[in-house]
């Protein structure tokens, strides 16, 4: 079938991959949909979006608990860890509490105001970017190598990128939505732009031709 799958087929495909263990976040990236659409698709197929946790559901084994603690300290969010380890946010909080981890305050901004970024917060945000890169198959040192080789510049527009936050010029790990593998580091604006054009070189060339024709 050419073009985007119809909604019913797309929802069924999303649900099938979710059952196979793919996280809501990754499915949203792959299908260029919002996390809310992904959750609704899963529910429409008679499934639950609650990952196994407490009350007779699958428990998080000790090895996974230690991984949760380490990744949370590296900057992962509770929701991200719940999706990855297929458990509820409450279970993640219980694991962190049992291991004596002081949890970040709910509602606290993930980034500080421009001009108020200290070295410690920059480190935490860069650690979070490394963690996201790991979801797409990169080791932490590969993120650092890419950052150094690109001199902190976006691979598309060559804008100097911030290693923290969610600004338009903040670093983002671009990845192939078919293979799930990381490609390079781009700014948030270019990453969104590539997604809007469905990662299609054909559409991007048509857009460039259109702009050149109307200069």
C-alpha positions in Angstrom: 0.0 0.0 0.0 1.4 3.5 -0.9 1.3 6.4 1.5 0.4 6.3 5.2 -1.6 3.2 6.4 -5.2 3.8 7.2 -6.0 4.5 10.9 -7.3 1.0 11.7 -4.3 -0.8 10.2 -1.9 1.7 11.9 -3.6 1.2 15.3 -3.4 -2.6 14.9 0.3 -2.4 14.0 1.0 -0.1 17.0 -0.8 -2.5 19.4 1.1 -5.5 18.0 4.5 -3.8 18.5 3.5 -2.6 22.0 2.7 -6.2 23.0 6.1 -7.2 21.6 7.7 -4.8 24.1 8.2 -1.6 22.1 7.7 1.5 24.3 5.0 4.1 23.7 7.7 6.8 23.2 9.5 4.8 20.5 6.2 4.0 18.8 5.3 7.7 18.8 8.6 8.4 17.1 8.3 5.6 14.6 4.8 6.5 13.5 5.1 10.3 13.8 2.2 10.3 16.2 1.7 11.7 19.7 2.0 9.5 22.7 -1.7 10.0 23.3 -2.6 8.6 19.9 -0.4 5.6 20.6 -2.1 5.0 23.9 -5.6 5.3 22.3 -4.5 2.9 19.6 -3.5 0.3 22.2 -6.7 0.7 24.1 -8.8 0.4 20.9 -7.4 -3.1 20.4 -8.7 -4.2 23.8 -5.2 -3.9 25.5 -4.1 -2.0 28.6 -1.4 0.6 28.6 -0.5 -0.2 32.2 2.7 -2.2 32.2 3.0 -5.1 34.5 3.7 -4.0 38.1 2.1 -4.7 41.4 -0.9 -6.7 42.5 -0.1 -10.1 41.0 1.5 -8.6 37.9 5.1 -9.3 36.9 7.6 -8.0 39.4 10.7 -6.1 38.6 13.7 -8.4 39.3 16.7 -7.2 41.3 18.9 -6.8 38.2 16.3 -4.5 36.6 15.9 -2.6 39.8 19.6 -1.7 39.9 19.4 -0.7 36.2 16.3 1.5 37.0 18.3 3.2 39.8 21.3 3.8 37.6 19.4 5.2 34.7 17.2 7.4 36.9 20.4 8.9 38.4 21.7 9.4 34.8 18.6 11.6 34.1 15.9 9.2 32.8 12.3 10.1 33.8 10.0 7.8 35.8 7.7 7.5 32.8 10.6 6.6 30.4 11.7 3.9 32.8 8.2 2.5 33.3 7.8 2.1 29.5 11.3 0.5 29.1 10.9 -2.0 31.9 7.2 -2.6 31.4 6.0 -1.5 34.8 3.8 1.3 36.2 5.3 4.7 37.3 4.3 3.7 40.9 6.4 0.6 40.7 9.4 2.7 39.5 8.9 5.0 42.4 8.8 2.1 44.8 12.0 0.7 43.4 13.7 4.1 43.8 12.4 4.5 47.3 13.5 1.0 48.3 17.0 1.8 47.2 17.1 5.1 49.0 17.1 7.3 45.9 15.9 10.9 46.4 13.4 11.5 43.7 13.2 14.7 41.7 10.3 16.9 42.7 7.2 16.5 40.6 6.5 19.4 38.4 10.0 20.7 38.5 11.1 22.1 35.2 13.4 19.8 33.3 15.5 22.8 32.3 16.3 26.1 34.1 15.6 29.5 32.6 18.0 30.8 30.0 21.0 32.3 31.7 20.5 30.3 34.9 22.0 27.0 33.7 24.8 25.8 36.1 27.4 23.2 35.3 25.6 20.5 37.3 22.3 20.9 35.4 24.2 20.9 32.1 25.8 17.6 33.1 22.4 16.1 34.0 20.8 17.3 30.7 23.7 16.0 28.6 23.5 12.7 30.5 19.8 12.5 29.5 20.7 13.0 25.9 23.2 10.2 26.2 20.5 8.0 27.7 18.2 8.8 24.8 21.0 7.9 22.3 21.3 4.6 24.1 17.7 3.8 23.3 18.7 4.1 19.6 21.7 1.8 19.9 24.5 4.2 20.8 26.8 3.7 23.7 27.5 6.9 25.8 30.9 7.3 24.3 29.4 7.3 20.8 27.3 10.3 21.7 30.4 12.1 23.0 32.4 11.1 19.9 29.6 12.4 17.6 29.4 15.7 19.6 33.2 16.2 19.3 33.4 15.3 15.6 30.5 17.6 14.8 32.1 20.3 17.0 28.7 20.7 18.6 27.0 21.7 15.3 23.8 20.4 13.9 24.5 17.9 11.1 21.8 19.5 8.9 21.9 23.3 9.5 25.2 23.6 11.3 23.7 25.7 14.1 25.7 25.5 17.3 23.7 23.3 19.6 23.0 23.4 23.3 23.9 20.1 25.1 20.8 20.5 27.3 17.2 21.5 27.4 14.4 21.5 24.8 15.1 24.7 22.9 15.0 24.8 19.1 18.8 24.7 19.1 19.1 21.9 21.7 20.8 18.7 20.7 18.6 15.8 19.5 19.5 12.3 18.5 18.2 11.7 15.0 17.4 8.1 14.1 16.1 5.9 11.3 12.4 5.3 12.1 12.5 2.0 10.2 15.5 0.5 11.9 15.4 2.4 15.2 19.2 3.1 14.8 20.8 6.5 15.6 22.1 8.4 12.6 23.6 11.7 13.9 23.1 14.7 16.2 20.8 17.4 14.9 19.1 20.4 16.6 15.5 20.1 17.8 14.2 22.2 14.9 15.8 20.1 12.2 14.8 16.9 13.9 11.2 18.0 13.9 11.5 19.2 10.3 12.8 15.8 9.1 9.9 14.1 10.9 7.3 16.4 9.3 8.7 15.4 5.9 8.5 11.7 7.0 12.3 11.3 6.6 11.7 11.3 2.8 14.5 12.7 0.5 11.9 12.9 -2.3 9.6 15.1 -0.3 12.5 17.3 0.9 13.8 17.7 -2.7 10.3 18.7 -3.8 10.1 21.2 -1.0 13.5 22.7 -2.0 12.4 22.9 -5.7 9.1 24.6 -4.6 11.0 27.2 -2.6 13.5 27.9 -5.4 10.7 28.3 -7.9 9.0 30.9 -5.7 12.0 33.0 -4.8 
